[in-house]
């Protein structure tokens, strides 16, 4: 087999790992021997302590390093020890434990091997309608996940196509069991996305959650599934969302739907992840009353407290859909009696598709200003992994997987420190170059944001593919995604006098967002309809700010390209990153010119600085 080029934060991942390691402690022993040999550290003694679960403690006894930890904790400790050695950082002091118990990666992999919104190649574990994988790569995947601290992998797309329904049917269970076994030594449990209407494939006339036959079908299925995979983490469901079936068909609530499934899997200790991505995707653009960001709150807030104990409602971080900048989803702040999971997206669907640079930790950290980490009890992120040699398409996109793991372990972690540690572990560049790389990553979101849709407006992407500009691409569509730009103004009034969206927030946030004077400028066009001649806090008009941002965004991307060229990256990363940067520059210039021309044509306003805007 050819060597797989996978340069990650684990400097020794290129060395294969034996097949006969059964427990995380076995893996820890192997990894420490390999890693400490390469990194030049003493091999610690491992002291398993089952009571510690996922926690670990690294300390020195009689001058020798010791790692104590629970079943998976001991492996997490081993990785932490080696990362500290490799990064030249102090070993974390005291007992370390994850902030979130459930740290999930949601994979939108289809059984045919394609990946919805995947930008890193085909699926690592599906092909031809079911499981099929290269054991070596899956062991590498296991190490990647364990070293990032991710403990649940949802293996298939939330949109469950017919082939994937087979995963939990009798013929599919041996494949699922084998895959679970492959990842078990790394402390990773599987989860499966299921279709709410699945009983109807098996002669049950209805999927009504209150129907006894449908309930029995799910209970029997759960028995069979957990018999095959006793440590399966649970099921995940996208119901009544973007044409997926759900309880609304039967006039039932989402609590009734979720609880029915939750009761089927409860005897096996399974959790039911129920996604809150519910909105009308058949809206008429002439309808100015329906406001898509309000949909999840309207559906779920009234159900607070009505979900069973093993249901977790998974809510996207913003009320739309992983746009570059959205306010926190009000649903996450409205359900104190419901278990909530925060859903993030590592796959860069709207954020540059792993061509443009976009490091996410700064964005997640900022989210914490409005969403206290305690507000949710789990985190999930849409995976950016695929079969590409480097797993993530862009060699730097791995920073988002690593960073997600760090965030899930400690949501208050300093983003700059995370980006620096990743850069150091992955490339070990001279200090000046490391600073340049970290600076580039830290600024990457701001740069991307400046040259794409302005000030929280969202959705100016090419429809369908979601890469590149199309200011009116979604304007007359069914998706509830409008900017309503005309010759005087742009944006939707979401205040009390407009759609009323702002009223879904608790008092403090409502006050912050309801006036254009207190609303953060980067969210101005999310909450307000604003005239182009509106004077912003810094004295510029809105239209001038739009022009300035777009010119500055491209200039900053050009500066990033120059900085990138100065990094002594190893091959193939150097060529790959350079190739993608060239595409990013092209994309940035296209965005700048399309957006500036769009607003120039509508408003007729000249650029005060006389720069080139095409007519
Ligand atoms: C977005 C994305 C879809 C995905 C959906 C979801 O709309 O474009 O591909 O299925 O989100 O999160 O369910």
Boltz pocket constraint, residues with backbone or C-beta under 6 A from the ligand:
constraints:
  - pocket:
      binder: B
      contacts: [[A, 116], [A, 117], [A, 158], [A, 159], [A, 238], [A, 242], [A, 277], [A, 321], [A, 349]]
      max_distance: 6.0
